[in-house]
Amino acid sequence: MMSSPDLTRALWRKSTRSNGSGACVEVARNLPGIVAIRDSKDPQGPALTVAPTDWASFTALVKGGRLDG
């Protein structure tokens, strides 16, 4: 079984493009070897963790508009 990463030192950041609707995510990029993502409405809930290279690939796709439907 994989253990959960320690996120106690995570510095969470919400997008500056977030509005008051509550549909936001927060990202912590200060942890060694992982990027953590969580629902801003449930900060004590689960967090998704990915490799920094995967996060960079994902954000490049988003910024390039390649995930627009």
C-alpha positions as CSV (number, residue, x, y, z in Angstrom):
1,M,0.0,0.0,0.0
2,M,1.3,3.5,-0.9
3,S,1.5,5.9,2.0
4,S,0.0,9.4,1.7
5,P,2.5,12.2,1.3
6,D,3.0,14.6,4.2
7,L,1.2,17.8,3.2
8,T,1.5,19.6,6.5
9,R,4.1,22.0,5.1
10,A,2.2,22.7,1.9
11,L,1.8,26.3,0.9
12,W,-1.6,26.4,-0.8
13,R,-2.3,29.0,-3.5
14,K,-5.7,29.7,-5.1
15,S,-5.8,31.0,-8.6
16,T,-6.0,34.8,-9.0
17,R,-8.7,34.0,-11.6
18,S,-10.9,32.4,-9.0
19,N,-14.2,34.1,-8.2
20,G,-16.7,33.9,-5.4
21,S,-18.6,30.9,-6.9
22,G,-16.7,28.4,-4.8
23,A,-15.6,26.3,-7.8
24,C,-11.9,26.6,-7.1
25,V,-8.9,24.5,-6.6
26,E,-5.7,25.2,-4.6
27,V,-2.3,24.1,-5.6
28,A,0.9,23.6,-3.5
29,R,4.1,23.5,-5.4
30,N,6.6,23.9,-2.6
31,L,6.9,20.2,-1.7
32,P,9.8,18.1,-2.9
33,G,8.9,15.8,-5.8
34,I,5.2,16.5,-5.9
35,V,2.5,19.0,-6.7
36,A,-0.6,18.8,-4.5
37,I,-4.1,19.9,-5.6
38,R,-7.2,20.2,-3.4
39,D,-10.7,21.5,-3.5
40,S,-10.7,25.0,-1.9
41,K,-14.1,24.3,-0.3
42,D,-12.8,21.2,1.5
43,P,-9.2,22.1,2.7
44,Q,-9.2,19.2,5.2
45,G,-10.4,16.7,2.5
46,P,-8.3,14.6,0.2
47,A,-5.6,16.0,-2.1
48,L,-4.4,14.8,-5.4
49,T,-0.7,14.6,-5.9
50,V,1.2,14.5,-9.2
51,A,4.8,14.7,-10.4
52,P,5.9,18.3,-11.1
53,T,6.6,17.3,-14.8
54,D,3.0,16.0,-15.1
55,W,1.7,19.3,-13.6
56,A,3.8,21.3,-16.0
57,S,2.4,19.3,-19.0
58,F,-1.2,19.7,-17.8
59,T,-0.9,23.5,-17.3
60,A,0.8,23.8,-20.7
61,L,-2.2,22.1,-22.3
62,V,-4.7,24.3,-20.4
63,K,-2.8,27.5,-21.3
64,G,-2.6,26.4,-24.9
65,G,-6.4,25.9,-25.0
66,R,-6.0,22.3,-26.0
67,L,-8.5,21.1,-23.4
68,D,-11.2,23.5,-24.4
69,G,-14.4,21.7,-25.4
